[in-house]
Amino acid sequence: MHFSSRVLLFLMASASLFAQTAPLLPLVDGAAAMKLVVKQVPAAYPPNLVDSNLQGIVHVVVEIGADGKLQNARAASGPVKLRQAGLDNIKQWTFRAYVQGGKPTAARANFDVVFKRI
């Protein structure tokens, strides 16, 4: 087997391993998601963008552990320059665990962080 064939075979095997992901967590949305929020911190407009008049909504998808702690957060959409500020804001929030079938369960939830110039 030629070297490049071995590398290609390895890459294909690696890709198939990564394609096998863990099952999706239950999605909690809307009013139910807001019930998981214990403390919500107002979003701070990024100081480096004060003169830009940039506004928008950053849609953040979070994973909340069965213990209520934030496990992961990613900006799914919104103005690129505001996404990090949206993530930084969500990371300051505190949550309670989602309860499913009477047991605390890890879950995903969607939140919007609004940045509006006044």
LODREN-495529 format. One record per residue: x, y, z of N, C-alpha, C, O, CB in turn; residue in one letter. Coordinates in pm, whole numbers, plus 32768, in hexadecimal, padded with zeros to 4 digits. Glycine has a CB too. Example, Ala and Ser with C-alpha at 12.3 -4.5 7.8 and 13.67 -1.06 7.14 Angstrom:
<rs>
85277DC7830C84CE7E3E830C85287EB6830C85907EB4834E846B7E418389a 85057F1F82C485577F9682CA850A80038313853D8072832485807FC4823Cs 
</rs>
This chain:
<rs>
80567F8A8000800080008000805A807B800080B88084804F7F9E8000807Cm 803E80D77FAA808A81527F9D806F81AC8016800381A580518067819B7F19h 80D08200803B80C3825780B0804582AE80A97FFB82B6810B813F82B080BEf 802C82EF80377FB88348802E7F3582FA803D7ED38330806F7FB883947FA8s 7F33827C80127EBC822980247EA3820E80B77E30820E80E47EC981A67FD7s 7F0F81F681027F0081DE81927ECC825A81D97E77825182327F8781B281CFr 7EFF82CE81B27ED2834B81F07E3F836181D27DF38386822B7F2683C381BDv 7E17834C81557D8B835E812F7D3182FD817C7CC7832481AC7D79834A8098l 7D5C828081887D10821D81D27D02824682657C968239829F7D52819381C8l 7D6E827882A17D6B82A7832B7D0A831C833A7CBB832183997DF782D0835Af 7D0F837B82DB7CB583EE82E27C2483C482D67BCE83FA831B7CD884548275l 7C088365827F7B7F833582707B4F82F082EF7ADD830383197B7482D681F9m 7BA682A0832D7B81825C83AA7B6A82C184197B0D82B384677BEE81F683D3a 7BBE832784207BAF838F84867B2E83DA84737AE783F884D47C2583EF8483s 7B0E83FA83F77A93844483DB7A1883F4840679B9842D843A7A8A84688346a 7A1A837183EF79A6832284167998831A84AE7929831284E179AF829583DCs 7A08831C84F77A01831E858979C483A085BB7973839F86177A8C830A85C6l 79EC8410857D79B8849185A9792684A2858078DE84EF85C07A0C8502856Ef 78FA845D851A786E846984EE780F842985537799844B8556785D84288464a 784283CE85A577EF838E860A77EC83E78685784783E286D9782382FF862Dq 778684378690777D849686FF771F8460876A76D284038753774D851F86CEt 7728849C87DF76CF8478884D764184A1882A762E84FE87DB76FD84BB88D3a 75DE845E8862755384848846753B851588707575854588D174F18425888Fp 74E48557882774C585E28847747E85EC88CD742B859888F0746F862187D9l 74A086548914745C8670899273D186A5897473BA86DD890974AD86D589E8l 7372869689D272EE86D089BD72F9876689A8734987A989EA729186B08A35p 72AA879C894E72AA882B8932723A886E898071C588498973729B8847889Bl 725E88D189D171FE891F8A1D71FD89A989DD726689E789CD722489278AB8v 718889D989B771828A56896D71168AB289A670C18A8889F471668A3C88D9d 711D8B2E897E70B78B8F89A270AB8BA78A38710F8BB48A7E70338B63896Eg 702E8BAC8A6870138BC98AF6704F8B5D8B50707C8B7B8BBF6F7D8BD48B0Ea 704F8AE08B2270898A748B73711E8A8A8B8971528A6D8BF5707189EC8B31a 71638ABD8B2371F38AD88B31720A8B488B9772668B428BE872308AFF8AA8a 71B68BAE8B9271C68C1E8BF071B18BF18C8171E78C2F8CDC71658C8F8BCFm 71638B878C96714F8B538D1D71CE8B128D5471D98AFD8DCD70DD8AEF8D1Fk 722C8AF28CFC72AB8AB88D2A730D8B238D5973728B048D9872EA8A678CBAl 72F08BA18D3A734B8C0F8D5D73348C388DEE72C68C5E8E1473368C888CFEv 739E8C2F8E3E73998C5C8EC973C28CEF8ED073838D3F8F1473F58C058F23v 742E8D108E8874608D9B8E8774868DC08DFA74D78D7D8DBA74D98DAD8EE8k 744B8E2D8DC9746A8E608D4374B08EE68D52747D8F408D9473E98E6E8CEDq 75258EF28D1675738F6D8D1D75598FBE8C9E755E8F878C30760C8F4E8D2Dv 753C90408CAB752790918C3375A490908BDA761590908C0A750391238C5Ap 758C908E8B5875FC908C8AF8764291138AF67602917C8AF575CB90688A6Ba 76C6910F8AF6771791888AEE7742919C8A5D777891408A1E779391818B4Ca 772B92128A2877539230899F77EC9236899A7829927889EE771392B6896Dy 782A91F2893A78BC91EF893378F7927D892378D192C488C678EA919688BFp 795192A5897B7989932D897579CD934D88EF79CA93C088C279ED933F89E4p 7A0992E988B17A4E9303883379EF931D87BE7A1B934187517AA9928F8813n 796D930A87D3790B9320876978B193988782784F93AD873A78B692A68758l 78D093E787E8787B9458880F786194B6879A77F294E8878B78BA94A48882v 78C594D1874878B5952F86DA787C94F0865C786B953685F77939956F86BBd 785F9470865D7836942C85E3779E942C85CB77729414855A7866939F85E7s 774F9447863076BD943F8627768A93B58600761A93A785CF768B94A585C4n 76DB934F861576B492C685F8764F9297865F766492A786D87730926885F5l 75E2925C8631757B922586877559919986557579917585E474FD9280868Aq 7519914C86A874ED90CB867A74D1906A86EB74E1908A876175519091861Eg 74A88FF486C274878F89872074E68F16870774F68EE8869573F28F5C8711i 75258EE88772757B8E73876A752C8DFC87A175048DFC881676028E8987B9v 75168D99874D74CE8D21877575358CBE87AC75908C958764747D8CE286FCh 75268C99882B75858C42886E75428BBF889474D58BBE88CE75C08C8788ECv 75848B51887375558ACC889875AD8A9E890C76288A9E8901755B8A67881Ev 75708A78897A75BB8A4E89F1759B89BD8A137531898989F2759D8AA98A69v 75F9897E8A5575E388FB8A9175EE890D8B277653893F8B5A7649888F8A5Be 758788E48B6D758188F08BFE758788638C377539880C8C1074FF893B8C2Ei 75E3884D8C9375F487C98CCE758387A68D2D753387FB8D53767887C28D17g 757E87278D53751986F88DB27529873D8E3974CD873B8E8B752186608DC3a 759E87798E5175B787C38ECC759188578EBF759E88A38F1F764987B78EF4d 7562887F8E48753B890A8E3275AE89648E06759989DB8DF0750089428EAFg 7624892D8DF87697897F8DCF76A189838D37768589228CF2771989488E0Bk 76CB89F78D0676DF8A098C78775489B08C4A77C389BC8C7E76FA8A9D8C55l 773A89598BEB77A088FD8BB977E089308B397857891D8B22776588758BA1q 778F89718AE577BF899C8A6377648A0A8A3076ED8A0D8A4F77C6892689FFn 779C8A6489E1774C8ACD89A1778B8AED891B78058AF1890D77428B4D89FBa 77358B0388B877688B2B883477088B9187F8768E8B878807777A8AAF87D6r 77428BF187B276F28C55876C76C78C1886E7771B8BFF869177418CDB8758a 76468C0286D676148BC2865D75FD8C2785ED76078C05857775938B79867Ba 75DE8CA2861275C98D0A85AD75D08D9385EF75D68D9F866975408CF78564s 75CF8DF7859A75D78E8185CA764E8EC7858C76A28E88854C75E08E868662g 76558F4B85A076C78F958569774B8F5C859D775D8F4A861676BB902B858Cp 77A68F40854378248EFF8566786F8F4D85D278A88F12862E787D8EF084EAv 786E8FD085C878B990228628787A902386B378BB904B871478C390B085F5k 77FD8FF786BE77B88FF4874077B38F68877D778C8F5987F1772C90298731l 77D98F03873277CA8E798761781A8E5C87E077E48E1E883C77F48E1A86F5r 78978E8787E778E78E6B885F78AB8EB088D978A98E77894679788E99884Cq 78798F2B88C678398F72893677BB8F288963779E8F2489DB78169003890Da 77718EEF890576FB8EA0892877208E25897976DF8E0589DC76B08E7788AAg 77898DE0894F77B98D6B899977EB8D938A2477CC8D508A87782A8D24894Cl 78378DFF8A2A786A8E2D8AAC77F88E4E8B0A78018E348B8378C48EA88A9Ad 778C8E868AD477188EA88B2676D58E2A8B5C76BB8E208BD476B58EFA8AD5n 76B88DCB8B0676758D4F8B3076C78D058B9A768E8CC78BF4765D8CF48AB6i 774A8D0B8B8F77A08CC48BEF77968CFE8C7C77C38CC08CDC78318CC98BC1k 775B8D758C8977468DB28D0C76C08D898D4A76A88DA08DC0774E8E4A8D01q 76698D4E8CFB75E58D248D2C75F58CA78D8176578C5D8D7475838D0A8CB5w 75958C918DD875908C128E22750B8BCE8E0274A78C0F8DE675A08C298EBCt 750E8B4A8E08749B8AFA8DDE74778A938E4874C68A768EA274B98AB48D5Af 73FE8A5D8E3B73D589E98E8873CA89768E2673BB898C8DAE734D8A028ED5r 73D188FE8E5673CA88888E00733E88798DC572DA889C8E0473F0880A8E4Ea 733888458D4E72BB88208D0E728E879C8D4E72DF87418D6072CA88138C71y 720F87938D6F71DB87198DAD718286D28D487122870B8D13718D87398E31v 71A386548D2F715786038CD17139857D8D14719485378D3F71A485EF8C49q 70BA855A8D1C709484DD8D5F70B784DE8DF270D384758E2C70D784688D1Bg 70B785538E3070D4855F8EBE7169855D8EE1718E85628F56709184F18F06g 71C085578E79725085538E93729785C68E4E727685E78DDC728C84CD8E65k 72F886058E937348866B8E507390862E8DD873CA85C28DE173B086AA8EB3p 738986748D6873BE86418CEA740B86AE8CA273E187228CA3734D860B8C92t 7479868C8C6474C086EC8C107466870F8B9A741A86BB8B6A754A86B28BDEa 746F878C8B6C741887B98AFF745B88288AAF74BD88658ADB739187EA8B37a 7426883F8A39744D88B189E673E0891A89F0736A88FA8A03746488868950r 7408899789E473A78A0489E473D88A74898974518A838974738E8A398A74a 737B8AC08954739A8B3088FB737A8BB3894173118BC3897F734C8B258877n 73D88C11893673C28C95896F73F08CFF890C744F8CEA88C1740C8CA489F6f 73AD8D71890E73D58DE288BC740E8E50891573D18E75897A735D8E188869d 74828E8188F074C18EF2893674B38F6A88D974E78F69886975598ED4895Bv 746E8FD18908744E904588B474B290B488D274C990D9894573BD907688CCv 74ED90E988677547915C8870750691CD882174FB91C887A675D79139883Af 74DC9234886B749892A4882D74D59325886074E4933B88D8740092A0884Ak 74F8937A8802752E93FF882874BB945A88517454945F880F757F943F87B1r 74CF94A088BE746694FC88EE7496958A88D9744E95E888FA744494E28983i 
</rs>
